[in-house]
């Protein structure tokens, strides 16, 4: 028999919220509720990695393709910086993971930068050349690599 959790997640979520609000904890699906809360936490971390990847990608392009700099890259960098700050304000405990997240995001940013620019992966530094604070700083713009 399929549980409501597996058959209709939306209905299950509303049912569980009603049970929790009414204090009927013994009737709530605690195991699945805990699983979903953990999933939300992982999703917040994935969003941080994703936004940071886009920021680092555009900083790499800015540095390694100075002749192609334009408003599109500039505004993508500015938007990602703004959204990252907002995301960290909403999830301050993620600040403690910035070193690991930066390394993870940078690995993806190199692959994307190589694909988008046509430059070899080996041209980009192996480790992120910027701290999170630099990358997120609205006044920071990497110099040309040439």
N, C-alpha and C positions, 0 to 999 in steps of 0.2 A: 504494500500500500504506500503510495507516494504521500509524503507529508506536505502540508501547506507551504512550508519553506521551499521545497523543491518544485512544487506545482505553480505557485503564484507568489513570488517574492514580495511584490507590492502589498498584496493582501496580508501576507505574514507580517511584514514590517508594521503595518497599521494595527494589526491585532496585538502584536507585542508591545507597541507603544501604549495602547489602551490598557493592557494588563499592567504594565509598569506604572502608569499614571494612577491607576486605581488601587495600587498596592498589592496586587495579586501575584506576588513574586513566585509563589509555588506553582502557578499555572503557566508562568512564562517559560519560554524555550531558552534557558540560560546558556546552554552550550553554543547554540547558533548565534545568540546575541553577542556573546564574547568573541566569537569568530568574526562577526561583522564589525565589531568595534576595532579589532586588530587590523582588519582589512582597511578600514578607514585610515588608520594610522599609517599603514604602508602606502596608501594612495597619496597621502600628504607628502611623504618622503619622495615618492616617484615624481610628483609635481615639482618639487624642489630640484631634483636631478634634471628633469626635462627643461625647466626654465633656465637653469644654469648652463645646460648643454647649448641651448640656443644662444645665450649671451656669449659663451666662450667661442662658439663657432663664428659669430660675427666679429668678435675681437680678433680672432685669428685672421679672418678675411681682411679686416681693417689693416692689420699689421703687414700681412704678406701680399696683399694686392692693393697698395695705396693708389694706384692709378684708376681703380674701379670704385673708390669710395664715393658714396652718394647718400642722399637723404634716406633712402630705404634702409640701408645698413645703420645709419645714425639713429633713426627712429626705432628700429628693432632693438638696438642696444639700449636706448633710453627706456623703452617700454619694459623690456625684460628686467632692467635694474629696478624700475618702479614696482613691478609685479613681484619680484623677489623680495624686496623690502616689505611689501604688504603681506606676503606669504609668511615671512619670518616673524612679523609682528603678530600674525594670527596663530602661529605655531612656534613660540619662542624656544621650546625644547629642541627644535631642529638645529639651532645655532651650535649646539655641542657636537653636531655631526658634520659640520661644514668642511673639515679637512678631508674626510673620507668621501663626502659627496662631491667635493671639487675634483678629486682625483678620478672618480667614476665618471663624472660629467665630461671631464677633459678628454678621457679616452674616447668617448663617443664623438666629441667635438672634432677631434683630429680626423676620425674616419669621415665625418660629414664634410669637413673642410677639404679634405683630399678629393672627395667626390664632387663637390661643388666648384672647386677652383681648377681641378685638373693637375694640381701640384702633387708631387709624390709625398706620401706620408712622412718619409724620412726628413723632409725639409722642416717639419714642425718640431719644436722641442719635445723631448720624451716626457718630461714632467711639465705641468702647468707653470708657465713663467710668471704668473700673477697670483697673489694671495686673493682670497675671497674679497677682502676689504678693497683691494685695488680694483678688481673686476667690477665690483658693485659701486664704486665711487663715481658719481656723476661727472666729475672733472677729469677722470682718467681716460686717456685715449692712447693706445700703444703707438709707439713710433714705428716708422717703416723698418722692415727687416732688411731692406737693401742698403 
